[in-house]
Amino acid sequence: MAQDFKPGISLAGAVDLEGLKHQTKAEPGQAGGAPAAGGYVIDVTENNFQAMVESSTTFPIVLLMWVETDDRCFPMARALGDAIDGMNGQLQLARVDVAKDPAIAQAFGVQGAPALFALIAGRPMPILQGIPTDEELQQITTHVLPQLVQVAAQAGVTGTAPHIEPAAGADDALPAKTQVPPAHAEAHRLAQEGDYAGAAAAYEQVLEADPSDELARRERAKALLLARSADADVRAVRQAAADAPDDLEAQLAVADVDMIGGQIDDAFGRLLDFAAAHRDQMDPVRERLLEYFLIPDAGDERVSRARRRLATMMY
């Protein structure tokens, strides 16, 4: 999907005289300013960048590197935001202002803005560099974005991005409909900041108040998974599991890595195979699997198959 486009805004040290002509001082969402975040569009900084990357193991992300005060970026940002909002959580648009956080652009090897990437299970896929023509932008919004959803599904990344209420007073604010209930606000904030253990504890409090809250149960399972293994050395974990096939903790750890990487069938199969060979350790395996079963979408056939096999083994 990578294409060659004309140069965009330089990130080099030289002053971009053309860029100075296009700078606006209006805040995002105000008249003359950039389109505001909200809906399925978020703004990312170095503080929450890692949390955003980890989120891409649950749902696919389109990463836009732009300059939010340069009006040449606005049509592209608006078109992408409108298209992704219309996909009802199949994708999230994450925007990075490279003028404020150049280290992120450098980490991706970006030499100019705007630049567009897909992020699926933590892996970046370049889409474009530079300001696209109207035809190119139409191709991205109508063909490339749906293709990304398909690619993500093939990798087992099938979750739904959260719907975020826009900032109050934004001119292009969406209807005040949010998929983050007020009771979840603190837990959601902690997860977005990368404090997964804190998020899991906060979701536990939500469940204590309302044991029927299935969304909180699912988000707690995801937070527990990321708290355990988001920063794991994948190669070391896999080697440890290969070296100790009868070690419960080693197999649980590598199953976590599989889940985070979107290899859901592998995670389920690994633990079910382990339980079949180690009946005396069925309880901790069952507990971990029940936690995993909450993470994919309801009705996921992989969960149904694993549940049937687990039930057969237990009874």
C-alpha positions as CSV (number, residue, x, y, z in Angstrom):
1,M,0.0,0.0,0.0
2,A,3.0,2.3,0.3
3,Q,3.1,4.9,-2.5
4,D,5.4,7.8,-3.4
5,F,3.8,11.2,-3.0
6,K,5.2,14.7,-3.5
7,P,7.1,16.1,-0.6
8,G,5.3,17.5,2.4
9,I,6.4,19.7,5.3
10,S,10.1,19.4,6.1
11,L,11.2,18.3,9.5
12,A,14.8,19.4,8.9
13,G,16.4,22.3,10.7
14,A,15.9,24.8,7.8
15,V,13.0,27.2,8.1
16,D,10.1,26.2,6.0
17,L,9.1,29.6,4.5
18,E,6.1,28.0,2.7
19,G,5.0,26.5,5.9
20,L,5.0,29.9,7.7
21,K,2.4,31.1,5.2
22,H,0.1,28.3,6.3
23,Q,0.4,28.6,10.0
24,T,-2.8,29.2,12.0
25,K,-3.1,30.2,15.6
26,A,-6.7,28.9,15.9
27,E,-7.1,26.0,18.3
28,P,-8.3,22.6,16.9
29,G,-12.1,22.7,16.6
30,Q,-12.2,26.5,16.4
31,A,-13.0,28.4,13.2
32,G,-9.9,28.4,11.0
33,G,-8.3,25.7,13.1
34,A,-7.6,22.0,12.7
35,P,-10.4,19.5,13.0
36,A,-10.9,18.5,16.6
37,A,-10.2,15.1,18.1
38,G,-13.2,13.1,19.3
39,G,-15.2,10.2,18.0
40,Y,-12.7,7.7,16.8
41,V,-9.9,10.3,16.5
42,I,-7.4,10.8,19.3
43,D,-4.3,13.0,19.7
44,V,-1.1,11.2,20.8
45,T,2.1,12.6,22.5
46,E,5.2,10.9,23.9
47,N,3.3,10.5,27.1
48,N,0.6,8.2,25.7
49,F,2.4,6.9,22.6
50,Q,3.2,3.5,24.1
51,A,-0.4,3.0,25.3
52,M,-1.6,3.7,21.8
53,V,0.9,1.1,20.3
54,E,-0.4,-1.5,22.8
55,S,-4.0,-0.6,21.8
56,S,-3.2,-1.7,18.3
57,T,-3.1,-5.3,19.6
58,T,-6.8,-4.9,20.2
59,F,-8.0,-2.8,17.2
60,P,-6.2,-1.4,14.2
61,I,-4.9,2.1,14.2
62,V,-4.2,4.7,11.4
63,L,-1.3,6.9,12.6
64,L,-1.2,10.4,11.1
65,M,1.9,12.4,11.6
66,W,1.1,16.1,10.9
67,V,1.5,19.6,12.1
68,E,-1.8,20.8,13.7
69,T,-1.1,24.5,13.0
70,D,-0.4,24.0,9.3
71,D,-3.6,24.3,7.3
72,R,-2.2,22.2,4.5
73,C,-2.7,19.2,6.7
74,F,-6.4,20.0,7.6
75,P,-8.2,18.6,4.5
76,M,-6.3,15.3,4.9
77,A,-6.9,15.1,8.6
78,R,-10.6,16.0,8.2
79,A,-11.2,13.4,5.4
80,L,-9.4,10.7,7.4
81,G,-11.4,11.5,10.5
82,D,-14.7,11.6,8.7
83,A,-14.0,8.3,7.0
84,I,-12.8,6.5,10.2
85,D,-15.7,7.9,12.3
86,G,-18.0,6.4,9.7
87,M,-16.5,3.0,10.2
88,N,-17.9,2.8,13.8
89,G,-14.8,1.7,15.6
90,Q,-13.3,-0.7,13.1
91,L,-10.3,1.7,13.0
92,Q,-9.0,4.5,15.2
93,L,-7.2,7.6,13.9
94,A,-4.2,8.6,16.1
95,R,-2.6,12.0,15.3
96,V,0.9,13.0,16.3
97,D,2.0,16.6,16.0
98,V,5.6,16.2,14.8
99,A,6.4,19.8,15.6
100,K,5.7,19.0,19.3
101,D,7.0,15.4,19.3
102,P,9.7,15.1,16.7
103,A,11.1,12.0,18.4
104,I,8.1,10.0,17.4
105,A,8.6,11.0,13.7
106,Q,12.3,10.2,13.9
107,A,11.5,6.7,15.4
108,F,9.4,6.0,12.3
109,G,12.0,7.4,9.9
110,V,9.7,10.2,8.8
111,Q,11.5,13.1,7.1
112,G,8.4,15.3,6.4
113,A,4.8,15.8,7.4
114,P,2.2,14.6,6.8
115,A,2.9,10.9,6.8
116,L,0.5,8.1,7.2
117,F,1.0,4.6,8.7
118,A,-1.2,1.7,9.7
119,L,-0.4,0.1,13.1
120,I,-1.6,-3.4,13.6
121,A,-0.5,-5.5,16.6
122,G,2.3,-3.0,17.2
123,R,3.7,-3.3,13.6
124,P,3.8,-0.2,11.4
125,M,2.8,-0.3,7.7
126,P,3.7,2.8,5.7
127,I,0.8,4.2,3.6
128,L,2.0,7.6,2.3
129,Q,4.5,10.4,2.8
130,G,3.5,13.9,1.9
131,I,0.2,15.8,1.0
132,P,-1.9,13.6,-1.3
133,T,-4.0,14.8,-4.2
134,D,-7.7,14.7,-4.0
135,E,-7.7,11.5,-6.0
136,E,-5.1,9.9,-3.8
137,L,-7.0,10.8,-0.7
138,Q,-10.2,9.4,-2.1
139,Q,-8.3,6.1,-2.8
140,I,-7.1,5.9,0.8
141,T,-10.5,6.6,2.4
142,T,-12.6,4.4,0.1
143,H,-10.2,1.5,-0.6
144,V,-7.1,1.5,1.7
145,L,-8.9,1.9,5.0
146,P,-11.3,-1.1,4.5
147,Q,-8.3,-3.1,3.4
148,L,-6.6,-2.4,6.7
149,V,-9.6,-3.8,8.6
150,Q,-9.3,-7.0,6.5
151,V,-5.5,-7.2,7.1
152,A,-6.1,-6.7,10.9
153,A,-8.7,-9.4,11.0
154,Q,-6.3,-11.8,9.3
155,A,-3.9,-11.0,12.2
156,G,-6.6,-11.6,14.8
157,V,-7.0,-7.9,15.6
158,T,-10.7,-7.6,15.6
159,G,-11.6,-5.4,18.6
160,T,-13.6,-2.1,18.5
161,A,-11.9,1.2,19.2
162,P,-13.5,3.3,22.0
163,H,-15.7,6.3,21.0
164,I,-14.4,9.4,22.7
165,E,-16.6,12.5,23.3
166,P,-15.1,15.6,21.6
167,A,-13.9,18.5,23.6
168,A,-16.6,20.9,24.7
169,G,-17.1,23.8,22.2
170,A,-15.5,22.2,19.2
171,D,-17.1,23.5,16.1
172,D,-17.1,20.1,14.4
173,A,-18.0,18.2,17.6
174,L,-19.9,14.9,17.1
175,P,-23.1,14.0,18.9
176,A,-22.5,13.5,22.6
177,K,-22.5,9.8,22.4
178,T,-19.7,7.9,24.0
179,Q,-18.9,4.3,24.5
180,V,-16.9,5.1,27.6
181,P,-19.4,5.1,30.4
182,P,-18.8,7.7,33.1
183,A,-18.1,4.9,35.7
184,H,-15.3,3.7,33.4
185,A,-13.7,7.1,32.9
186,E,-10.8,6.8,35.4
187,A,-10.0,3.2,34.4
188,H,-10.0,4.2,30.7
189,R,-7.7,7.2,31.4
190,L,-5.2,5.0,33.3
191,A,-5.2,2.5,30.4
192,Q,-4.6,5.3,27.8
193,E,-1.7,6.5,29.9
194,G,-0.2,3.0,30.0
195,D,-1.0,2.3,33.7
196,Y,-2.6,-1.1,33.0
197,A,-2.3,-2.4,36.6
198,G,-4.1,0.7,37.8
199,A,-6.7,0.4,35.1
200,A,-7.4,-3.2,36.0
201,A,-7.8,-2.2,39.7
202,A,-10.2,0.6,38.6
203,Y,-12.3,-1.7,36.5
204,E,-12.4,-4.1,39.5
205,Q,-14.0,-1.3,41.5
206,V,-16.5,-0.8,38.7
207,L,-17.4,-4.5,38.8
208,E,-17.8,-4.4,42.6
209,A,-20.4,-1.7,42.1
210,D,-22.1,-3.4,39.1
211,P,-21.2,-7.1,38.6
212,S,-23.3,-7.2,35.5
213,D,-21.1,-4.7,33.6
214,E,-19.7,-6.9,30.8
215,L,-17.8,-4.0,29.2
216,A,-15.9,-3.5,32.4
217,R,-15.2,-7.2,32.7
218,R,-13.7,-7.2,29.2
219,E,-11.6,-4.1,29.6
220,R,-10.3,-5.5,32.9
221,A,-9.2,-8.6,31.2
222,K,-7.3,-6.6,28.6
223,A,-5.7,-4.4,31.2
224,L,-4.6,-7.5,33.2
225,L,-3.1,-9.0,30.1
226,L,-1.1,-5.8,29.3
227,A,-0.1,-5.3,32.9
228,R,1.5,-8.7,32.9
229,S,3.2,-8.8,29.5
230,A,3.0,-5.6,27.6
231,D,6.8,-5.0,28.1
232,A,7.8,-8.6,27.8
233,D,10.9,-9.6,25.8
234,V,9.1,-11.7,23.3
235,R,12.1,-13.7,22.2
236,A,13.1,-14.5,25.7
237,V,9.6,-15.5,26.7
238,R,9.3,-17.8,23.7
239,Q,12.7,-19.4,24.3
240,A,11.8,-20.0,28.0
241,A,8.6,-21.7,27.0
242,A,10.4,-23.9,24.5
243,D,13.1,-24.8,27.1
244,A,10.5,-25.7,29.7
245,P,7.4,-27.2,28.1
246,D,6.2,-28.5,31.4
247,D,6.5,-25.2,33.3
248,L,3.1,-23.6,33.9
249,E,4.4,-20.0,34.3
250,A,6.5,-20.2,31.1
251,Q,3.5,-21.4,29.1
252,L,1.1,-18.8,30.6
253,A,3.7,-16.1,29.7
254,V,4.0,-17.2,26.1
255,A,0.3,-17.4,25.8
256,D,0.1,-13.8,27.0
257,V,2.5,-12.9,24.2
258,D,0.4,-14.7,21.7
259,M,-2.7,-12.8,22.8
260,I,-1.0,-9.4,22.6
261,G,0.3,-10.3,19.2
262,G,-3.2,-11.2,17.9
263,Q,-2.4,-14.9,17.7
264,I,-5.5,-15.9,19.6
265,D,-5.8,-19.5,18.3
266,D,-2.2,-20.1,19.3
267,A,-2.8,-18.8,22.8
268,F,-5.9,-20.9,23.3
269,G,-4.4,-24.1,21.7
270,R,-1.2,-23.8,23.7
271,L,-3.0,-23.6,27.1
272,L,-5.5,-26.3,26.2
273,D,-2.7,-28.7,25.1
274,F,-0.8,-27.9,28.3
275,A,-3.9,-28.6,30.4
276,A,-4.6,-31.9,28.6
277,A,-1.1,-33.1,29.5
278,H,-1.0,-31.6,33.0
279,R,-4.5,-32.3,34.5
280,D,-3.2,-31.4,38.0
281,Q,-2.7,-27.8,36.8
282,M,-6.1,-27.4,35.1
283,D,-7.4,-24.7,37.5
284,P,-4.8,-21.9,36.8
285,V,-5.0,-22.7,33.0
286,R,-8.8,-22.5,33.2
287,E,-8.7,-19.2,35.0
288,R,-6.4,-17.7,32.4
289,L,-8.5,-19.0,29.5
290,L,-11.7,-17.6,31.0
291,E,-9.9,-14.2,31.2
292,Y,-8.8,-14.6,27.6
293,F,-12.3,-15.5,26.4
294,L,-13.5,-12.0,27.4
295,I,-11.2,-10.2,25.1
296,P,-12.3,-11.1,21.5
297,D,-15.7,-9.8,20.2
298,A,-18.8,-11.7,21.4
299,G,-19.5,-14.6,19.1
300,D,-15.9,-15.1,18.0
301,E,-15.7,-18.6,16.7
302,R,-12.3,-19.1,18.1
303,V,-13.7,-18.6,21.6
304,S,-16.6,-20.9,20.9
305,R,-14.2,-23.7,19.8
306,A,-11.9,-23.2,22.8
307,R,-14.8,-23.2,25.2
308,R,-16.1,-26.4,23.8
309,R,-12.7,-28.1,24.1
310,L,-12.2,-26.8,27.7
311,A,-15.7,-28.0,28.7
312,T,-14.9,-31.5,27.2
313,M,-11.7,-31.7,29.2
314,M,-13.3,-30.7,32.5
315,Y,-16.3,-32.9,32.3
